[in-house]
Amino acid sequence: MVAYLKQSTWYYFDSLPNPMHRAVLPLVINHLHEETQGCFQTDIRSWKVQEVEGVLTQTNSYDCGMFVCKYMENVIQPNSVRWELLMDLQAEMPKFRAELAFMLLCSTLKR
């Protein structure tokens, strides 16, 4: 889930679509509301919830973390992920895991 404050909207990405995921969103939002009392000018529980359409999905049960990383890369750096070039994102996961490991290693070594 990503909160767009100016739009008062929650966007959620689901790499392994399941109706249960959508069903738990209000519980997650209520928990966030409880943990952030007084941090927002509006009641985040009343924000619109929008599923992000057209994101690629996983074909196994263990790559969700890597999918979240790719989704968030696109949120933080819009248009950095060229989805049209990744028609089979699942097949690219070994490369993305290696890139992430290298990035983490390099940032650790710089300390």
DOVEX-429843 format. One record per residue: x negated, y negated, z of N, C-alpha, C, O, CB in turn; residue in one letter. Coordinates in steps of 0.1 Angstrom, whole numbers, plus 2048, in hexadecimal, padded with zeros to 3 digits. Glycine has a CB too. Layout:
XYZXYZXYZXYZXYZA/...
***
This chain:
7F880C8008008008007F77F48007ED7F380680980080CM/7FC7EA7F97F57DD7F87FF7D27FB80A7D27F57EE7DB7EAV/7FC7C98048057BE8078017B27FE7F67AD7FF8057BB816A/80B7AC7F78097A07F08107957F781C7947F680E7A17E1Y/80978E7FF80F78480981777A80282277780680477E811L/8127747F78197697F082676E7EA8307667E98107637E5K/82777A7E78337807E183C7877EB84778B7E882F78A7D6Q/8377887F783E79080284379D7FD84E7A17FE84B788807S/8397A47F783C7B17F08317BB7F48257B87F583C7B07E1T/8367C77F782D7D37F982C7DA7EB8367DD7E68327DC804W/8207DD7E781E7E57DB8187F37E080F7F37E88157DE7D0Y/81D7FD7DB81780A7DF8138127D381A8137C98208127E8Y/8088187D48028217CA80382F7CF8018327DB7F381D7C7F/8078387C78098467CB80284F7C18078517B681884A7CCD/7F78547C57EF85D7BC7F486B7BB7F18737B27E085D7C1S/7FD86F7C580387C7C581287A7C881687D7D37FC8857CFL/8198757BE8278727C083087C7C782F8887C382E86E7B2P/8378777D183F8807D984A8777DF84686D7E58378887E3N/85787A7DE8618727E485F86F7F38638657F886F8787E2P/8588797FA85687780884C86B80B84E86481584F88380EM/84386880283A85D80384285080483F84780C83085C7F8H/84B84E7FB8548427FB85C84180885E83680D85D8427EER/86184D80D86984D81886284982586884382E86E85B81BA/85584B82684D84783284883883284483383C841850834V/84A83182684582482584C81B83084481383684981E818L/85981B83385E81383E85881584B85680C85386D81583FP/85482284E84D82585A84081F85B83C81986684C83485CL/83881F85082B81984F82C80A85182580485982481C842V/83680484A8387F584B83C7F18598377E785F8427F1841I/8457F98608497F686E83D7F787783B7EF880853800872N/83480187582880287D81F7F687B81A7F088582080F87AH/81D7F286E8157E686C81B7DA8728147D18778137E485DL/8287D987282F7CD87882C7CD8878297C288C83E7CE875H/82D7D888D82A7D989C81C7D589F8197CE8A982D7E78A1E/8127D98978047D78998007C98957F57C48997FC7E1891E/8087C188E8047B488980E7A988E80F79F8878037B487AT/8147AB89981E7A189F81879389E80D7918A48227A58ADQ/81F78A89881B77C89881077888E80C76D88D8157798A5G/80D78288580277F87B80877A86E8017748667FA78C878C/81577D86C81B77985F82676F86282C76F86C820785858F/82976685883375C85984176285684B75C85A831750850Q/84176E85084E77484D84E78285384378785785077583DT/85978885385A7968588567A084D85D7A184386979985ED/84B7A684F8467AF84484F7BB84284D7C18378387B3847I/8587BE84B8617C984986B7C683F8727CF8398687CC857R/86D7B983C8787B58328727B382487A7B081B87F7A8837S/8657B582385F7B38158647BE80C8677C98108507B3816W/8647BA7FF8687C37F485D7CE7F38517CB7F586A7BC7E7K/8607DA7F08577E57EE8577E97DF8627EC7DA85A7F27F7V/84C7E87D984B7EB7CA8417F67C88357F57CC8477DE7C3Q/8458007C183C80A7BC8348057B083A7FF7A78438187B9E/8278077B081F8037A582080D79A81E81979C80F8017A9V/82580978F82881278481B81477B81380B77A83380C77BE/81A82077581082276B8028267717F982776980E817763G/80182877E7F482C7837F283B7817FC8437807F3829792V/7E683F77F7E384D77C7E58557897E28507947D584F776L/7E88627887EA86A7937E18767937DB87A7897F986F794T/7DF87B79F7D68867A17DC89479E7E989579E7D08867AFQ/7D489E79B7D98AB7987D58B57A27D88C17A17D58AF78AT/7CF8B07AD7CB8B97B87CF8B37C57D58A87C57BC8BC7B8N/7CD8B97D07D18B47DD7C68AE7E57C88AB7F17D88BF7E5S/7BA8AB7E07AF8A67E87A989A7E279F8957E97A58B17E9Y/7AD8947D77A68897D27AD87C7D57AA8717CF7A588A7C3D/7B787C7DE7BE8707E17B68647E67B88597E27C98727ECC/7AB8677ED7A285C7F279B8557E679A8497E67988627FBG/79785D7DD7908577D179A84F7C97978447C378A8627C8M/7A78547C87B184C7C07B483F7C87B58357C17BE8547BFF/7B483F7D57B68337DD7AB8297DA7AD81D7D87B78367ECV/79F82E7DA7938257D779581F7C97928137C778682D7D7C/7998277BF79A8217B17A68177B17A580D7AA79C82C7A7K/7B181A7B87BC8117B87B88047BF7BB7F97BA7C88177BFY/7B18057CA7AD7F97D17A37F17C97A27E47CA7A87FC7DFM/79A7F77C27917F07B97987E87AF7957DC7AD7887FA7B2E/7A37ED7AA7AC7E57A17B37DA7A87B57CF7A17B57EE79AN/7B77DC7B47BE7D17BC7B47C67BF7B77BA7BD7C47D67C9V/7A87C97C379E7BF7C77987B87BB7967AC7BC7937C67D0I/7957C07B17907BA7A57997BE7997977C77927817C07A2Q/7A47B57977AE7B978D7A77BB78079E7B477B7B87AD78CP/7AD7C57797A87C976C79A7CF76B7957D17617A97BD762N/7947D27777877D97777887E777377F7ED76E7817D7785S/7937ED7777967FB77379D7FB7667A97F676579D80377EV/79880175B79E80174E7A680E74D7A08187487947FF743R/7B280E7527BA81B7537BC8217457BC82D7457C8818759W/7BD81973B7BF81F72E7B38287297B48307217C1814723E/7A782572F79B82D72C79A83973579284273278E82572EL/7A283A73F7A28457497AF84D7487B684F7527A0840757L/7B285273C7BE85973B7BF8657447CA86A7487C085D72CM/7B386B7477B38767507A987275B79E87775C7AE883749D/7AE86A7647A78657707A187177879687077E7AF85C778L/7A987B7797A588778179888D77C78F8907847B0892780Q/79688D76F78A89376977E88A76C77388F76C78C89475AA/78087D76F77587477277187478076886D78477986676DE/77887B78977687B79776787E79B7628777A477F88479EM/76188879575388B79974A87F79774187C79F74E897791P/74C87878C74486C78974786179373E85B79874786777BK/75485F7967588557A07528587AE74E84F7B57678537A1F/7528657B274D8697BF73E8667BF7398617C974F8787C1R/7378697B47298667B47268577B471D8537BB72286C7A7A/72E84F7AD72C8407AE72E83B7BC7278327C073683A7A4E/7398407C273C83B7D073183F7DA72D8377E27498417D5L/72C84B7D97218507E17158487DF70E8447E871E85F7DFA/7118457D270683D7CF70782E7D56FE8297DB70483C7C0F/7138297D371681B7D871481B7E870E8127ED7248167D4M/71A8257EE7198257FD70A82780170682180B721830803L/7038307FA6F58327FE6ED8257FC6E58228056EF83D7F5L/6EF81F7F16E88127EE6EB8077F96E28007FD6EB80D7E0C/6F78067FD6FB7FC8076F58008146F27F781C70A7FA807S/6F480D8176EE8118246DF80E8246DA80A82E6F1820826T/6D88118196CA80F8186C68008196BB7FD81D6C581580BL/6CF7F78156CC7E98156CC7E38236C67D88256D77E180DK/6D27EA82C6D27E583A6C57E58406C47E184C6DC7ED842R/
***
